[in-house]
Amino acid sequence: MWEAVPRLLGGNRYLVLATADREGRPWATPVFFAARDEDRLFWVSAPDSRHSRNIAGRPDVAITVFDSHAPVGGAEALYLEAAAGPADDPVAALTALNARLPAGKELTGDDLAPTGSLVAYRADVRGHFVLVRGGDARFDNVTDARLRVTRPR
């Protein structure tokens, strides 16, 4: 079921980023993203946004990627466990993001701190899981479940 991972990453523009502050209070937010590959995702955010502050104090994050327009009963979803932080290569982050942005909306280095208001972030994925819908004939599941998937060798 690994084939769902690159398809969902390439076919969706937004992810839901779940963070928690140092005390464990959760926060979830949608962000526009680009995937370098199945193991590294990029986005830009203001460093003073709640999710960015949470990442600074607790870099473990959970991510969900899905098509919110899918009909009921037809959903697919990708769940990721990752560590997040400022991108170690902001140029690579901007390149990946700009490849997904419409003409005229591209980001430049001037958009990034210290001169700009944004920081390029990255998530290093440690675990990939896909949605297995309830009643899937391949599995003995009545309700929806998540299945850990790994890259074929």
Contacts in CASP RR format, 6 or more apart in sequence:
PFRMAT RR
TARGET T0000
AUTHOR 0000-0000-0000
METHOD contacts of the structure
MODEL  1
MWEAVPRLLGGNRYLVLATADREGRPWATPVFFAARDEDRLFWVSAPDSR
HSRNIAGRPDVAITVFDSHAPVGGAEALYLEAAAGPADDPVAALTALNAR
LPAGKELTGDDLAPTGSLVAYRADVRGHFVLVRGGDARFDNVTDARLRVT
RPR
1 130 0 8 1.000
1 132 0 8 1.000
1 147 0 8 1.000
1 149 0 8 1.000
2 128 0 8 1.000
2 149 0 8 1.000
2 150 0 8 1.000
2 151 0 8 1.000
2 152 0 8 1.000
4 76 0 8 1.000
4 78 0 8 1.000
4 130 0 8 1.000
4 149 0 8 1.000
5 38 0 8 1.000
5 78 0 8 1.000
5 128 0 8 1.000
5 130 0 8 1.000
5 149 0 8 1.000
5 151 0 8 1.000
6 35 0 8 1.000
6 38 0 8 1.000
8 65 0 8 1.000
8 66 0 8 1.000
8 76 0 8 1.000
8 77 0 8 1.000
8 78 0 8 1.000
8 130 0 8 1.000
9 35 0 8 1.000
9 38 0 8 1.000
9 41 0 8 1.000
9 65 0 8 1.000
9 78 0 8 1.000
10 35 0 8 1.000
11 67 0 8 1.000
12 65 0 8 1.000
12 66 0 8 1.000
12 67 0 8 1.000
13 32 0 8 1.000
13 33 0 8 1.000
13 100 0 8 1.000
14 30 0 8 1.000
14 31 0 8 1.000
14 32 0 8 1.000
14 33 0 8 1.000
14 65 0 8 1.000
15 30 0 8 1.000
15 31 0 8 1.000
15 33 0 8 1.000
15 41 0 8 1.000
15 43 0 8 1.000
15 63 0 8 1.000
15 64 0 8 1.000
15 65 0 8 1.000
16 28 0 8 1.000
16 29 0 8 1.000
16 30 0 8 1.000
16 63 0 8 1.000
16 64 0 8 1.000
16 65 0 8 1.000
16 66 0 8 1.000
17 28 0 8 1.000
17 29 0 8 1.000
17 30 0 8 1.000
17 31 0 8 1.000
17 43 0 8 1.000
17 51 0 8 1.000
17 61 0 8 1.000
17 63 0 8 1.000
17 84 0 8 1.000
17 123 0 8 1.000
18 26 0 8 1.000
18 27 0 8 1.000
18 28 0 8 1.000
18 61 0 8 1.000
18 62 0 8 1.000
18 63 0 8 1.000
18 64 0 8 1.000
19 26 0 8 1.000
19 27 0 8 1.000
19 28 0 8 1.000
19 29 0 8 1.000
19 50 0 8 1.000
19 51 0 8 1.000
19 54 0 8 1.000
19 55 0 8 1.000
19 58 0 8 1.000
19 61 0 8 1.000
19 84 0 8 1.000
20 26 0 8 1.000
20 27 0 8 1.000
20 54 0 8 1.000
20 58 0 8 1.000
20 60 0 8 1.000
21 27 0 8 1.000
21 53 0 8 1.000
21 54 0 8 1.000
21 57 0 8 1.000
21 58 0 8 1.000
22 57 0 8 1.000
22 58 0 8 1.000
24 58 0 8 1.000
27 50 0 8 1.000
27 51 0 8 1.000
27 54 0 8 1.000
29 49 0 8 1.000
29 50 0 8 1.000
29 51 0 8 1.000
31 43 0 8 1.000
31 45 0 8 1.000
31 51 0 8 1.000
32 43 0 8 1.000
32 97 0 8 1.000
32 100 0 8 1.000
33 41 0 8 1.000
33 42 0 8 1.000
33 43 0 8 1.000
33 97 0 8 1.000
34 41 0 8 1.000
34 42 0 8 1.000
34 43 0 8 1.000
34 93 0 8 1.000
34 96 0 8 1.000
34 97 0 8 1.000
34 99 0 8 1.000
34 100 0 8 1.000
35 41 0 8 1.000
35 42 0 8 1.000
35 96 0 8 1.000
36 42 0 8 1.000
36 92 0 8 1.000
36 96 0 8 1.000
38 125 0 8 1.000
38 128 0 8 1.000
38 151 0 8 1.000
39 124 0 8 1.000
39 125 0 8 1.000
40 122 0 8 1.000
40 123 0 8 1.000
40 124 0 8 1.000
40 125 0 8 1.000
41 63 0 8 1.000
41 80 0 8 1.000
41 82 0 8 1.000
41 122 0 8 1.000
41 123 0 8 1.000
41 125 0 8 1.000
42 87 0 8 1.000
42 92 0 8 1.000
42 93 0 8 1.000
42 96 0 8 1.000
42 97 0 8 1.000
42 120 0 8 1.000
42 121 0 8 1.000
42 122 0 8 1.000
42 123 0 8 1.000
43 97 0 8 1.000
43 120 0 8 1.000
43 121 0 8 1.000
44 93 0 8 1.000
44 97 0 8 1.000
44 107 0 8 1.000
44 111 0 8 1.000
44 112 0 8 1.000
44 118 0 8 1.000
44 119 0 8 1.000
44 120 0 8 1.000
44 121 0 8 1.000
45 51 0 8 1.000
45 52 0 8 1.000
45 118 0 8 1.000
45 119 0 8 1.000
45 121 0 8 1.000
46 52 0 8 1.000
46 117 0 8 1.000
46 118 0 8 1.000
46 119 0 8 1.000
47 53 0 8 1.000
47 56 0 8 1.000
47 113 0 8 1.000
47 118 0 8 1.000
47 119 0 8 1.000
52 119 0 8 1.000
52 121 0 8 1.000
55 61 0 8 1.000
55 84 0 8 1.000
55 85 0 8 1.000
55 121 0 8 1.000
56 85 0 8 1.000
59 83 0 8 1.000
59 84 0 8 1.000
59 85 0 8 1.000
60 81 0 8 1.000
60 82 0 8 1.000
60 83 0 8 1.000
60 84 0 8 1.000
61 81 0 8 1.000
61 82 0 8 1.000
61 83 0 8 1.000
61 84 0 8 1.000
61 123 0 8 1.000
62 79 0 8 1.000
62 80 0 8 1.000
62 81 0 8 1.000
62 82 0 8 1.000
63 79 0 8 1.000
63 80 0 8 1.000
63 82 0 8 1.000
63 123 0 8 1.000
63 125 0 8 1.000
64 77 0 8 1.000
64 78 0 8 1.000
64 79 0 8 1.000
64 80 0 8 1.000
65 77 0 8 1.000
65 78 0 8 1.000
65 80 0 8 1.000
66 75 0 8 1.000
66 76 0 8 1.000
66 77 0 8 1.000
66 78 0 8 1.000
66 131 0 8 1.000
67 75 0 8 1.000
67 76 0 8 1.000
70 76 0 8 1.000
73 133 0 8 1.000
74 133 0 8 1.000
75 131 0 8 1.000
75 133 0 8 1.000
76 130 0 8 1.000
76 131 0 8 1.000
77 130 0 8 1.000
77 131 0 8 1.000
78 128 0 8 1.000
78 129 0 8 1.000
78 130 0 8 1.000
78 131 0 8 1.000
79 128 0 8 1.000
79 129 0 8 1.000
79 130 0 8 1.000
79 131 0 8 1.000
79 146 0 8 1.000
80 123 0 8 1.000
80 125 0 8 1.000
80 127 0 8 1.000
80 128 0 8 1.000
80 129 0 8 1.000
81 125 0 8 1.000
81 126 0 8 1.000
81 127 0 8 1.000
81 129 0 8 1.000
82 123 0 8 1.000
82 124 0 8 1.000
82 125 0 8 1.000
82 126 0 8 1.000
82 127 0 8 1.000
83 123 0 8 1.000
83 124 0 8 1.000
83 126 0 8 1.000
84 121 0 8 1.000
84 122 0 8 1.000
84 123 0 8 1.000
84 124 0 8 1.000
85 121 0 8 1.000
85 122 0 8 1.000
85 123 0 8 1.000
86 119 0 8 1.000
86 120 0 8 1.000
86 121 0 8 1.000
86 122 0 8 1.000
87 93 0 8 1.000
87 119 0 8 1.000
87 120 0 8 1.000
87 121 0 8 1.000
87 122 0 8 1.000
88 122 0 8 1.000
90 109 0 8 1.000
90 112 0 8 1.000
90 120 0 8 1.000
93 120 0 8 1.000
93 121 0 8 1.000
93 122 0 8 1.000
94 107 0 8 1.000
94 108 0 8 1.000
94 109 0 8 1.000
94 112 0 8 1.000
94 120 0 8 1.000
97 107 0 8 1.000
97 120 0 8 1.000
98 106 0 8 1.000
98 107 0 8 1.000
101 107 0 8 1.000
107 118 0 8 1.000
109 115 0 8 1.000
109 116 0 8 1.000
110 116 0 8 1.000
111 117 0 8 1.000
111 118 0 8 1.000
112 118 0 8 1.000
112 119 0 8 1.000
112 120 0 8 1.000
113 119 0 8 1.000
127 148 0 8 1.000
128 148 0 8 1.000
128 149 0 8 1.000
128 150 0 8 1.000
129 146 0 8 1.000
129 147 0 8 1.000
129 148 0 8 1.000
129 149 0 8 1.000
130 146 0 8 1.000
130 147 0 8 1.000
130 149 0 8 1.000
131 144 0 8 1.000
131 145 0 8 1.000
131 146 0 8 1.000
132 138 0 8 1.000
132 139 0 8 1.000
132 141 0 8 1.000
132 144 0 8 1.000
132 145 0 8 1.000
132 146 0 8 1.000
132 147 0 8 1.000
133 144 0 8 1.000
134 141 0 8 1.000
134 142 0 8 1.000
134 143 0 8 1.000
134 144 0 8 1.000
134 145 0 8 1.000
135 141 0 8 1.000
135 142 0 8 1.000
139 145 0 8 1.000
139 147 0 8 1.000
END
